[in-house]
């Protein structure tokens, strides 16, 4: 058993020391996002492609280069609508890109937007592209409601019934249970391998690290208050006002609750582990619609077009772990980046760790402080240390902003860079946990 543990640690150390293989610098020139709009029990005013265009159009309009200077468009999206197959191509053409500019869509659950940026960055690193429009989008309020297989089979039989007797016979086989829909969003937020919802995996972390309901609700309130303060101080300059087909405009993230308090949150009942659980709707990310788009460029493109830059992508890492512990994904993705770049937690000026659940972020912080976890799961000799929460999600996160799964990864990268610039700091990390048991992280440096 001891020998097996030693091999496991050695294997993890090999992964940590692996070179990133970066050959060319990748710069982030600019970026925009839409307001994140909370789902309100019915399809929201914007399809996913409309959201992406809502931030991509003003972003591209203020650039010094023409749209057709782009080499490709890459977007993350988990649930594009029925008219949005390969949504990146739909957005690129509607944006006005030349038909010869390729576009492609990636899907890595909650980190799809981060995956789009990483995929674009790798093309630039390898010399396959110089300028790329990349980001992510999700219109979660438009998530599909599907027919179950029984109903689909019945409809097939109905379509094949040609005579009146055949139709009457088929009609007689229709059962009320056939009308029970499949809610795409609920299925999408449930891991099919371990049979747990994302909320249940969050409960696992609460039990593992003894995170209390009070701690979760405190964290949630702080998220709301930080976002509200950022809105009041007009610190979210990346947000573009968008207009729907009726002329209504949206300029702020509308899920924020300025009057949030621990006393109010304490009244909410657990959602995922009734009646004994700790995770509630109030300390979980909101179901939300939104998009974020960024422009990535090589050094040659920056010089050619005379571009100012926000910063550069210095490193990225993807990691896997047990699906039932998926919320700890950031720990497994961030730690190798820190080691490769000889950095400590204190060397990072600002952090964005996506708030899927309060207990999920708190669980990540607890894991880094837990010597046993760091030794057995990360192959470290001791605990990594404590992360200063005054540098973490300083303008709120998924609990107050919402978490449109395809967009969040792109949003947090953009916001880290803007926060670094606003505060004249240098290094930031953006990271997300990923349904299915993964984590993704990106190290960013301000220009």
N, C-alpha and C positions, 0 to 999 in steps of 0.2 A: 504493500500500500504506500509506504514511504517512497519507494522507488518510482511508483506511478505519479505521485505528487511532484516529485523532483523533475520528472520528464515533462509534466504539464507546465511547470514554471519555466523550464528551459525553453520550451516551445514558444511560450508567450514572450519571453525575452527576445527571441529571434524575430518575432513579428514586430516588436517595438523598435528594434534597431534597424529595420529595413529602410533603405534609402527611398526617398520620395521619387527619385528619377526625374526631377524637373529639369528641363533643358532650356526653356525660355521663360522670361518673366511674363506674368499675366496681370494686367492692370484692370481695375474696375473704374470706368470713366465717369459714369453717372447712373442714376436709377430713380425710379418713381414707383409708387404703389397707389392703389385705390384706397378709400376708406374701407375698413372691414365692417361689413354690415351683418348684424345678427339675424339669423333665421327666425321667422316669427310664425311658424306653423303652416306656411304655405310657400309656394315658389316665390322667391324674391324678384325684384324688378329687373335683374340682369342675368342673362345667360353667361356662361363662363367666357366665351369668346368676346362678349361685349365688355366684360370686366378687364380682360387683358388689353383690349384696344383702348379702354378708358385711361390706362396709365402709359401705354406704349406710344400713343399719338403725341401727347405733349412732351414726352421724353425725347422722341426722335425729332420733333419740330425745333427743339432748341439746340440741336447739334450742328457742328460746322460742316459735316459731311452729308452726302446724299444717302437716302435709303439704300440705293443700289450698291453702295460701298460695302454693305454687309456681306459676309461670306455664308452665313447661315443663321437660322433662328431655332433655338432649342427651348422647349418649355416642359415643365412638369405639370402633370394633371392626373388625378386618380379616377375621377368620374366625369369625363366629358359628356356632353349631351348627345342625343341621337344624331344631331346634325353637325357634330364636331369631331368626327373621327380624325385622328392625327390633328388635334386642335392647333398645334404650332403652325401647320401649313395653312389652316383656315385663317388664323390671325395674321400670318405673314402676307397672304394675298389681300386680305381686307385692309391691311395697313398700307398697301401700295408697293410692296416689294416686287421686283421683277420676277417673272415666272421661273427664271433660271436659278434663283436663290433657293437652295434646299431648306427644308424645315422638318424637324422631327420632335416627337414627344417622348418623354421618359416617365416612368412610374416606379417610385420606390416608397409607396405609401406616404407617411407623414413627412418624409424628407425629399419628396419629388422635386421641389423647387431648388433645394441644395444640390440634388443630383444633376439637374439641368446646368447649373453653374459649373459643377465639377466636370461634366462632359464637355462643355464649351471650353473650359480652361485647358483640358487635355488636348483638344484639337489645336488650340493656339500654341501650347507647349511643343507639340510635334510639328509645327509649321504647316498644318493643314488649313489654318484659318488665321486671319489677322484681326477682323472685327466681327463680333458675334452679339446678337441680341438674345438674352437668355433670362429665364425667370420661371414663374409658376402661377397657377390660377386654380381656383376651385369655387364652384357655385354649389355649396352643399345643400342649400334649400331646394335645388333642382335635382337632387339625387333620385334615381329612378325607383319607381314602384313597379314590381314585376309580377307577371302571372306565374302561378305555380305549375309544375309539370302536369298535374292532372288536368288543369284547365287547357294547357297547351295541347295535350293529347286529344282532349275533347274537341277543341277547335279544328284540329287536323282531321278528325273523323267527320265533323260537320262540313268541312270543305270538300271532303270526298263523297259525301252523300248526295247523289244526283236525282234520285226519285223521291216522290212524296213519302212513300212508306219508309224509305231509308232515313229521311229527315225526321219523321215522327219517332222512329226507333232511337235515333241518336239523341233527339231532344229528351226522350224519356230517361236517358242515362246521365243527364246533367244533375249534379248534386250541389247543394249549398256550399259544401266545404271547398269546392273548386274555385269559389270566388275569394278565398282567403289570399290576400296579396303577400308578396315577399317585399319587405321594406329594405331596399338596397343599402341605405345608410346604416341600419342596424347590423346587417350581415357584414358590411365592410368594416365595421368597428368591432368585429368578433374574430378571434383567431381560429381558423378552421382546424388547425392541427391539435391544439390543446383544448379547444372548446371554451375558451375564456374570452369575455369581453375585455376591451382595454381598461375599463373601470375595475374589473376584477383583478387584472394584473397590478393595477395601482394599489388595491387593497393588500395584495401580497407584499408590497414594499413597506406599507405601513406596519404590517405584522413583523416583517423581518427586522426593521430598524426601530421599532417601538415609537413610531411617529404618532402623535396624538391628534385628535380632532381639533383641539385648540391651536396647535401649531399649523395645521392645514388652513384653518379659517383665518388665522393671523396673516399667513402668507397671501391668501386670496384678497383680503382687505387691502394689504399693501400694494398688490398689483393694480387694483382699481384706483387707489389714491395716487399712485405714481403716474398712471396714464392720465387721470384727470388733471393733475398738476402740469404735466407735459403739454396737454391741450391748452390749458389756460395761459401757459408761458409761450405758446406757439413754437414749440421745439420740434414738432413733427413735420419738418419742411418737405419730406418726401411724399406727402399725401396730396394727390391730385383730386380736385372736385370733379365729380362725374354727374351726368344728367341722364335721366331715363326718357322713355319715349313720350311721356306726358309732360315733360318740362320740369319735373321735380329734380332738385339737386341734392347731392350728398357730399359733405365735406369733412365729416368727422367720423371716427370709429364710434358706432352707436351702442356698443354693448357695455360701455363703461357705466359704473354705478358710483356716482360721486358721494352718495350717502351710505355706501356700504359700511357695515360694522360687524364685529364679531358677534354681537348680541343678535343681530338679524340673521346672520348665517347659522348660528347655533340652532335656530328653529327649523332648519331644513332637515328632512329625513334622508337617510342613506339611500342611494339609488341602486347600487350594484350588488350589495350584500345585505339584504334586508333580513331582520331589523337590526342586525348587530354591526354593520359596517360603519366606516368613517368617511367614505368618499361620497360627496353630495354634488348636486348640480352647481352649488355655489363655490366649491373649491375645485372645480373641473373647468377645462377649456370650453368655450362656447361653440356651438354649431354656427358657422359663419361663411359668408361669401366674400371673396376678395382676390386681388391679383397684385403681383409685384414683378417688375421687369428691370433688368440691368444691362448695361453695355460693357462688354469685356473687350480688351484690346491688347495686342502685342506692343512691344516697345517701338517697333517700326511703324505701326499704325498711329501710335501716339505722336511720333515725330512728324509723320507724313501729313496728318490732319491738324497738327498744332493743338492737341487736346490737353486740357487740364484733367487731372485724375483724382479720384477720391483715395485710392490706395491700391494695394496689390494682394493677390492670393499667394500666401507663402507656403502653405501646406494644407493637405486634407487627408482624412482617414475615414474608412468605413469598417465597422466591426459587427460581429454577430455574437449573440448570447441566447440563453434560454428564452423562448417566447413568453413564458409565464413571468419572466422578470424583465420584460422588454423596456420598462421605464429607465433602467440603468444603462441603456445604450450610450448616452453621452459619456459616461465614465470610461467605457471601453473604447470609445472613439477619440476622446480628448487625450487620455493618458499617453498613448503612443506619440501623438503630436508633441506633447510637452517633452517627452524623452528624446525624440529625434532632434528637437531644436534646443535641447539643454535649457529648458525653461521650468520654472516652478509656478505654482498657482498664483503667487504674488507678482510674478513678472507680467501677468496679463492685466492690462489696464481696465478693460471692460468685457463683460461676458453677456452673451445672449444664449440662454438655455431654454428652449421652447417649453412653455408651461402647458403640457398636456393635462397634468393634474398637479395640484400643489404637492401632494405626497411624492409624486415622481421626481420633481426637482429636489425636494428635501431629501429624498432617498439617495439621489446622486451625491449630494453634499455629505450625507452620513457615510456613504460607502468609501469616499476618499479619506474620511477620518477614522475608518475602521481598519485596524492593523490586520486582522484576520482576513477581511475581504480583500484588501490590497495584496496580501501575500498569496492567498489561494486562487483568486480570480484574475489578478493582474500581473502576477509574477514579480511583485515588488518585495523589497526586503523589509519595508515598514509602511506605515500609513503615508499617504501623499500629503495630507494636511488639511487645513480649513480654508475654504474659499470665502473671501470677504464679500458679504451679501450687499454691501453698499455699492459694489461694482457690478452687481448682477441684475439684469433686466431693470435698469434704472428708470425706464419710462413705461413699466408694465409689460405684460406678456399675454399669452394665450388665454389666461383666465379673464382678463379684462378686455383684451383686444379681440379675442376669438382665434380660432385655429383652422382656417381654410386649408386643408391638408396639402394641397398641391402648391400653395403659395407661401406657406410659413417659412420654409427654408430660405427662399429668396428674400423675404422681408427681413429676417434677422441678420443676414449678411449685410444688406444695405444699411440697416439701422446701426449695426456695430460701427461701420465705417463713418457714418454721419456723426455718431456720438464721439468717436475718437477725434474727428475734425473739430467739432464744437468745443471740445475740452482740451485741445492741443496735446493729445496723447498718441501713443504709437501702436500698441498691440491689442488686438481683440480676438475673441474666439466666438464662433456661432455654432451651435450644436442642437441636435434633436434626437429624441428617442423615436423608434420606428416600429410600428405594428408588425408582428412576426418575429420580433427579437433581433433588432439591429440598432446600431447607432451611427450617426454621421457627424463629422465636425470639420470646421475649416478655420485655419489660422489666417488672420488678416492683419496687414500693416498699413498704417495711414501714410499717405504720400508726404 
